[in-house]
Each structure stands twice: as structure tokens, then as C-alpha cells.
Amino acid sequence: MIRYIWILSFGTNNLWYSWIKAYHLKNSNLWEAKTPCTCSWNWRKLLHLRPLVRLIIQHYIGNGSSTSLWFNNWHPDGPLLLKWSPRVVYDSGLPIHVTVSSIVHGDSWSWSAAMSIDLFEIKSHMPSYNPNSNVNDRACWLHSSNGTYSASSTLASLRTPHPFVPWFKLVWFPQNIPRMSFILWVAIRGRLSTQDRIYKYDPMAVTTCVLCNTHPESHAHPFFECLFSRAIWTQLMNIYGSPWNGLCWNAFIDWASTHCRGNSPTIIANKLCLGVAVESVCRLLPAHLVLVRWTS
């Protein structure tokens, strides 16, 4: 969706752009267009995303004929009507839909006499470069190294960067089974609806593990402190020639993340074995039947 804002910001000669200009924008600018009461979800979403990317699109002035004077981000202080009130439009004596070419004379800036303090401030902070009447305006995507829009650079700029977790390749690898990897991911994140979590909002819930009927069902208990699940896991590990070390869940994930690296058949089999075991245990826990069925 952000890509379409990028296309509309500098214009192109395709049919979609022409239709949007004629049907939705008409004689208005993209940045001033109001959200209609009745419009498609796509158009409404596009308009709502404008504040997110408005300052990312920088316009560099050539002849100024394709850049809005008041709405586009070409001035060092940003879009003029985003910082100053509409009064400055009246003080300048220029129409609101005029382009930057109206203040370009040859290869220099040519404002009218300043009629207000705001207009004087705008004139005193003009771009450090001079316009060029022989060159077209250029739009630049600031978060991209080459100045053009790309989905990867946009995603990198909008999201908060985090390092890879050490168990990333334990869950997500080319041979994984998506359903089992998803359930394993939920289990590692500690988001399974175990009985101790259900008890916090339902005091009538039975907290005893339904598999062994001896210990409370915490998040770590089914993997693999429970006598029932431990017996299954130990047998699976013996089949693949990797004896069970008896670690608690969090310590086991740390151990497996370190020792299950690589793409050898044995390593892949161990990863798949872990996913199968966790998914199988979840099938036996009533609170997780909805999760298992939803991923099936």
C-alpha cells in the first residue's frame, strides 16, 4: 500500500495513476485529500498511511513543475502547510495548488516580498542548492540507498530491529512442517494456555496435569517434566540415538539451539522429532485442542 503512495507522490504515466487522479483526487493534492465517508477499503487505508511516509519522500527541485509548493516535502523544514498555518498562503499571494515553479526564475529562487514573519522564515531557510530549469524534479525515498522505493528498506525503517533469537533455526528450517513449527514456536514463547495460566482468570479450573495426575500443569511441566510425556520423549530420543539429558524446558531449548545446528540428516531428524513431540503432547492437553485443530 505504501508503494502506491510513492507512485502518487511523483506521478507516472500508467492507467491506474490517471484513474486515481481523475476519480479520487480530481483537482486536489494527495496530501490534502479528505477521506470520503463512502470509499473502498484500499483507498481509505492508503489515505490513513500518508502521515507515516510523508516525510520519507523528499523532493529535489529542478524546474519545480511537478512538485506542490505547499504540500510536498521539498523545503528543509518539511511540507510548508505541515509546519505553518494556511495564513501563509494568503500572505504569499500564491494559489494553494501552485507548484514550486512559481517561485523559480531561471536557476534561482524568486519569492515575492515577505508579507509576514512566517513567510520571511520560509524564505530564509530555502534549500542550499539552486533550481535548474532544464532538469525535471526528482523524488527520493530517504530510507533507500539508491533513492527509489523498495519494500525491504521500508520494512527495515518502520519496524523496531531485534536480534535473531538463538532458537530461530531450531523452529524454522527448510524441511520443517509448518503446523508443528508454529506450535513449537508458541511453546517456546511461553504462550500455551496451560492450566496455571487458565487459573488466573478461572479459579474453578483444575490445575493438575491431565497426563500424570500428580503435578500442577505449568508451562514447563508437559515438556518434559511430566512422567507420561517424558516417557514418550525418551523413547523418541533413543530411536534417533540422542539420549535424553533431563533438562528443564528453557534449559533444553538453549541446549538444543546449540547442539542442533547444521543440515545433516541426523540434525534435521532431531528437529522434526522435537516438533512432533511438542505437537503430540499438545493434542493430549484439552486446553490446546483448539490450537492444534486450528493449525491442522
ChimeraX attribute file (.defattr): number of C-alpha atoms within 10 A of each C-alpha:
attribute: neighborCount
match mode: 1-to-1
recipient: residues
	/A:1	11
	/A:2	18
	/A:3	13
	/A:4	11
	/A:5	19
	/A:6	20
	/A:7	14
	/A:8	18
	/A:9	22
	/A:10	17
	/A:11	15
	/A:12	11
	/A:13	7
	/A:14	8
	/A:15	9
	/A:16	13
	/A:17	15
	/A:18	16
	/A:19	12
	/A:20	14
	/A:21	17
	/A:22	11
	/A:23	10
	/A:24	17
	/A:25	16
	/A:26	13
	/A:27	11
	/A:28	13
	/A:29	18
	/A:30	19
	/A:31	20
	/A:32	13
	/A:33	13
	/A:34	14
	/A:35	14
	/A:36	11
	/A:37	7
	/A:38	7
	/A:39	10
	/A:40	9
	/A:41	8
	/A:42	10
	/A:43	14
	/A:44	15
	/A:45	13
	/A:46	15
	/A:47	19
	/A:48	12
	/A:49	13
	/A:50	16
	/A:51	10
	/A:52	10
	/A:53	15
	/A:54	18
	/A:55	16
	/A:56	17
	/A:57	22
	/A:58	21
	/A:59	23
	/A:60	19
	/A:61	25
	/A:62	22
	/A:63	24
	/A:64	24
	/A:65	18
	/A:66	21
	/A:67	26
	/A:68	24
	/A:69	25
	/A:70	27
	/A:71	21
	/A:72	27
	/A:73	24
	/A:74	25
	/A:75	20
	/A:76	13
	/A:77	15
	/A:78	16
	/A:79	20
	/A:80	22
	/A:81	18
	/A:82	14
	/A:83	10
	/A:84	15
	/A:85	11
	/A:86	13
	/A:87	12
	/A:88	22
	/A:89	17
	/A:90	13
	/A:91	16
	/A:92	18
	/A:93	11
	/A:94	16
	/A:95	12
	/A:96	18
	/A:97	13
	/A:98	16
	/A:99	20
	/A:100	22
	/A:101	22
	/A:102	17
	/A:103	18
	/A:104	21
	/A:105	14
	/A:106	14
	/A:107	14
	/A:108	13
	/A:109	18
	/A:110	13
	/A:111	15
	/A:112	13
	/A:113	12
	/A:114	15
	/A:115	13
	/A:116	13
	/A:117	11
	/A:118	17
	/A:119	20
	/A:120	15
	/A:121	12
	/A:122	17
	/A:123	17
	/A:124	9
	/A:125	11
	/A:126	14
	/A:127	15
	/A:128	8
	/A:129	12
	/A:130	14
	/A:131	24
	/A:132	17
	/A:133	18
	/A:134	10
	/A:135	12
	/A:136	16
	/A:137	20
	/A:138	17
	/A:139	24
	/A:140	18
	/A:141	20
	/A:142	19
	/A:143	19
	/A:144	17
	/A:145	11
	/A:146	10
	/A:147	14
	/A:148	14
	/A:149	20
	/A:150	15
	/A:151	11
	/A:152	10
	/A:153	15
	/A:154	18
	/A:155	12
	/A:156	12
	/A:157	14
	/A:158	11
	/A:159	8
	/A:160	7
	/A:161	9
	/A:162	6
	/A:163	5
	/A:164	8
	/A:165	8
	/A:166	12
	/A:167	18
	/A:168	11
	/A:169	16
	/A:170	27
	/A:171	22
	/A:172	16
	/A:173	16
	/A:174	10
	/A:175	11
	/A:176	18
	/A:177	14
	/A:178	16
	/A:179	18
	/A:180	23
	/A:181	22
	/A:182	19
	/A:183	23
	/A:184	23
	/A:185	19
	/A:186	14
	/A:187	19
	/A:188	17
	/A:189	9
	/A:190	13
	/A:191	12
	/A:192	20
	/A:193	18
	/A:194	23
	/A:195	22
	/A:196	19
	/A:197	16
	/A:198	16
	/A:199	14
	/A:200	10
	/A:201	9
	/A:202	11
	/A:203	10
	/A:204	9
	/A:205	13
	/A:206	14
	/A:207	18
	/A:208	15
	/A:209	19
	/A:210	18
	/A:211	16
	/A:212	14
	/A:213	13
	/A:214	11
	/A:215	15
	/A:216	18
	/A:217	23
	/A:218	18
	/A:219	18
	/A:220	16
	/A:221	18
	/A:222	25
	/A:223	22
	/A:224	22
	/A:225	18
	/A:226	20
	/A:227	17
	/A:228	15
	/A:229	21
	/A:230	18
	/A:231	12
	/A:232	14
	/A:233	22
	/A:234	16
	/A:235	15
	/A:236	19
	/A:237	16
	/A:238	11
	/A:239	10
	/A:240	13
	/A:241	11
	/A:242	13
	/A:243	13
	/A:244	14
	/A:245	10
	/A:246	12
	/A:247	14
	/A:248	13
	/A:249	18
	/A:250	13
	/A:251	11
	/A:252	16
	/A:253	16
	/A:254	14
	/A:255	14
	/A:256	17
	/A:257	18
	/A:258	12
	/A:259	11
	/A:260	18
	/A:261	14
	/A:262	12
	/A:263	12
	/A:264	9
	/A:265	9
	/A:266	14
	/A:267	16
	/A:268	19
	/A:269	16
	/A:270	19
	/A:271	24
	/A:272	19
	/A:273	17
	/A:274	21
	/A:275	23
	/A:276	20
	/A:277	21
	/A:278	20
	/A:279	21
	/A:280	15
	/A:281	18
	/A:282	23
	/A:283	16
	/A:284	14
	/A:285	18
	/A:286	12
	/A:287	15
	/A:288	18
	/A:289	12
	/A:290	12
	/A:291	18
	/A:292	18
	/A:293	10
	/A:294	9
	/A:295	11
	/A:296	9
